[in-house]
Amino acid sequence: MSSAQIAAFLSASGVTPAHLSMGLRLLLSFLACIWGAWVVIGLLRHLRLDADSGDVDELSILSRLLRLSLVVMVLLILAYQP
């Protein structure tokens, strides 16, 4: 952006484009952490319920961990694109 565009954006919105971008990246990183915690808590709850019955399904555990890693990776890639 040119300096005139940055000045127009700042006067209209009250924040600089860099601060807006940093805020969005912070929000996406926070959401990635929340999503990761949600999946881990669900996985631990699932393991506890399966441990009571004596049968732990490894495929279910792997699929949940794969889903967690894919979603977190996509959110972080979106957050830190230039």
Backbone as CSV, one residue per row, in Angstrom:
resi,resn,N_x,N_y,N_z,CA_x,CA_y,CA_z,C_x,C_y,C_z
1,MET,0.837,-1.169,0.000,0.000,0.000,0.000,0.889,1.242,0.000
2,SER,0.416,2.244,-0.665,1.164,3.500,-0.666,0.904,4.253,0.633
3,SER,1.690,5.269,0.883,1.520,6.034,2.123,0.169,6.746,2.150
4,ALA,-0.331,7.161,0.993,-1.648,7.799,0.944,-2.755,6.798,1.270
5,GLN,-2.619,5.565,0.786,-3.609,4.530,1.090,-3.578,4.165,2.570
6,ILE,-2.379,4.071,3.132,-2.258,3.759,4.559,-2.885,4.870,5.396
7,ALA,-2.639,6.128,5.021,-3.216,7.256,5.755,-4.740,7.253,5.639
8,ALA,-5.272,6.942,4.462,-6.725,6.880,4.289,-7.322,5.741,5.105
9,PHE,-6.650,4.587,5.101,-7.127,3.445,5.876,-7.106,3.761,7.365
10,LEU,-6.025,4.405,7.816,-5.895,4.765,9.228,-6.964,5.764,9.645
11,SER,-7.242,6.740,8.808,-8.248,7.737,9.175,-9.653,7.148,9.154
12,ALA,-9.905,6.196,8.300,-11.247,5.602,8.215,-11.489,4.567,9.302
13,SER,-10.475,3.739,9.597,-10.695,2.638,10.529,-10.138,2.891,11.921
14,GLY,-9.134,3.732,12.018,-8.535,4.004,13.322,-7.386,3.090,13.676
15,VAL,-7.063,2.133,12.814,-5.924,1.247,13.038,-5.102,1.184,11.759
16,THR,-3.826,0.879,11.921,-2.988,0.725,10.742,-3.213,-0.665,10.145
17,PRO,-2.937,-0.846,8.859,-3.088,-2.178,8.268,-2.216,-3.238,8.943
18,ALA,-1.034,-2.860,9.398,-0.148,-3.817,10.067,-0.759,-4.300,11.386
19,HIS,-1.355,-3.375,12.146,-1.983,-3.774,13.407,-3.212,-4.646,13.162
20,LEU,-3.970,-4.342,12.132,-5.130,-5.159,11.799,-4.696,-6.562,11.400
21,SER,-3.656,-6.655,10.588,-3.139,-7.945,10.171,-2.612,-8.737,11.366
22,MET,-1.900,-8.071,12.264,-1.373,-8.743,13.446,-2.513,-9.229,14.346
23,GLY,-3.556,-8.435,14.473,-4.702,-8.851,15.278,-5.397,-10.067,14.707
24,LEU,-5.535,-10.116,13.385,-6.160,-11.281,12.755,-5.290,-12.526,12.900
25,ARG,-3.977,-12.353,12.779,-3.074,-13.492,12.977,-3.139,-14.000,14.413
26,LEU,-3.204,-13.091,15.355,-3.320,-13.483,16.757,-4.622,-14.224,17.012
27,LEU,-5.704,-13.747,16.425,-7.000,-14.406,16.587,-6.979,-15.811,16.001
28,LEU,-6.419,-15.979,14.803,-6.350,-17.303,14.198,-5.456,-18.243,15.002
29,SER,-4.357,-17.739,15.543,-3.491,-18.570,16.383,-4.211,-18.996,17.658
30,PHE,-4.959,-18.079,18.242,-5.725,-18.402,19.443,-6.785,-19.460,19.135
31,LEU,-7.472,-19.312,18.004,-8.485,-20.298,17.622,-7.859,-21.661,17.348
32,ALA,-6.644,-21.685,16.787,-5.951,-22.953,16.571,-5.642,-23.625,17.903
33,CYS,-5.244,-22.853,18.899,-4.969,-23.411,20.234,-6.244,-23.936,20.885
34,ILE,-7.328,-23.188,20.763,-8.606,-23.631,21.327,-9.067,-24.914,20.650
35,TRP,-8.956,-24.963,19.314,-9.348,-26.170,18.578,-8.499,-27.362,19.028
36,GLY,-7.192,-27.156,19.177,-6.324,-28.232,19.626,-6.697,-28.734,21.011
37,ALA,-6.985,-27.817,21.916,-7.396,-28.217,23.269,-8.718,-28.977,23.231
38,TRP,-9.644,-28.533,22.389,-10.947,-29.195,22.265,-10.768,-30.646,21.801
39,VAL,-9.943,-30.855,20.801,-9.742,-32.204,20.279,-9.001,-33.073,21.282
40,VAL,-7.999,-32.514,21.963,-7.252,-33.301,22.950,-8.155,-33.689,24.117
41,ILE,-8.979,-32.772,24.589,-9.899,-33.101,25.684,-10.896,-34.165,25.240
42,GLY,-11.404,-34.036,24.024,-12.308,-35.063,23.500,-11.628,-36.408,23.358
43,LEU,-10.367,-36.386,22.918,-9.619,-37.629,22.780,-9.391,-38.279,24.140
44,LEU,-9.014,-37.491,25.134,-8.794,-38.049,26.473,-10.098,-38.593,27.066
45,ARG,-11.203,-37.895,26.820,-12.499,-38.378,27.298,-12.864,-39.700,26.617
46,HIS,-12.582,-39.771,25.315,-12.848,-40.987,24.561,-11.997,-42.140,25.086
47,LEU,-10.727,-41.861,25.371,-9.848,-42.908,25.900,-10.308,-43.385,27.276
48,ARG,-10.766,-42.456,28.096,-11.229,-42.841,29.431,-12.467,-43.725,29.343
49,LEU,-13.388,-43.378,28.434,-14.601,-44.183,28.278,-14.274,-45.552,27.697
50,ASP,-13.311,-45.612,26.757,-12.918,-46.896,26.186,-12.128,-47.737,27.176
51,ALA,-11.369,-47.100,28.059,-10.595,-47.845,29.045,-11.516,-48.555,30.037
52,ASP,-12.697,-47.948,30.283,-13.650,-48.598,31.185,-14.163,-49.901,30.595
53,SER,-14.336,-49.937,29.273,-14.825,-51.162,28.638,-13.681,-52.121,28.307
54,GLY,-12.439,-51.651,28.393,-11.293,-52.513,28.141,-10.874,-52.576,26.683
55,ASP,-11.537,-51.798,25.821,-11.208,-51.831,24.397,-10.881,-50.427,23.910
56,VAL,-9.636,-50.226,23.477,-9.214,-48.933,22.961,-9.031,-49.073,21.446
57,ASP,-9.722,-48.228,20.694,-9.668,-48.282,19.236,-8.555,-47.366,18.733
58,GLU,-7.451,-47.981,18.261,-6.305,-47.193,17.811,-6.623,-46.366,16.571
59,LEU,-7.461,-46.890,15.681,-7.808,-46.158,14.468,-8.562,-44.873,14.794
60,SER,-9.421,-44.918,15.779,-10.146,-43.728,16.199,-9.191,-42.691,16.784
61,ILE,-8.227,-43.139,17.561,-7.244,-42.228,18.141,-6.416,-41.571,17.041
62,LEU,-5.945,-42.359,16.086,-5.140,-41.816,15.000,-5.934,-40.853,14.126
63,SER,-7.193,-41.160,13.879,-7.996,-40.265,13.042,-8.242,-38.933,13.750
64,ARG,-8.450,-38.954,15.038,-8.632,-37.700,15.775,-7.355,-36.869,15.799
65,LEU,-6.221,-37.525,16.000,-4.953,-36.795,16.004,-4.628,-36.240,14.616
66,LEU,-4.939,-36.983,13.575,-4.715,-36.505,12.216,-5.604,-35.309,11.919
67,ARG,-6.856,-35.381,12.326,-7.777,-34.251,12.122,-7.283,-33.022,12.885
68,LEU,-6.827,-33.221,14.102,-6.286,-32.112,14.895,-5.103,-31.469,14.192
69,SER,-4.165,-32.277,13.754,-2.965,-31.711,13.142,-3.276,-31.011,11.826
70,LEU,-4.191,-31.545,11.033,-4.537,-30.906,9.763,-5.218,-29.561,9.969
71,VAL,-6.161,-29.500,10.883,-6.889,-28.253,11.110,-5.969,-27.188,11.698
72,VAL,-5.130,-27.567,12.655,-4.198,-26.606,13.243,-3.204,-26.118,12.192
73,MET,-2.734,-27.035,11.332,-1.801,-26.636,10.281,-2.447,-25.638,9.319
74,VAL,-3.680,-25.885,8.916,-4.366,-24.985,7.994,-4.596,-23.616,8.652
75,LEU,-5.018,-23.607,9.904,-5.254,-22.334,10.585,-3.954,-21.540,10.735
76,LEU,-2.872,-22.212,11.059,-1.611,-21.494,11.217,-1.047,-21.024,9.878
77,ILE,-1.245,-21.800,8.826,-0.815,-21.338,7.500,-1.610,-20.112,7.085
78,LEU,-2.914,-20.117,7.344,-3.733,-18.957,7.029,-3.326,-17.742,7.857
79,ALA,-2.932,-17.999,9.094,-2.597,-16.888,9.983,-1.276,-16.229,9.607
80,TYR,-0.328,-16.991,9.095,0.999,-16.441,8.871,1.369,-16.295,7.409
81,GLN,0.378,-16.182,6.540,0.676,-15.871,5.143,1.053,-14.411,5.014
82,PRO,2.052,-14.113,4.189,2.452,-12.708,4.026,1.424,-11.905,3.233
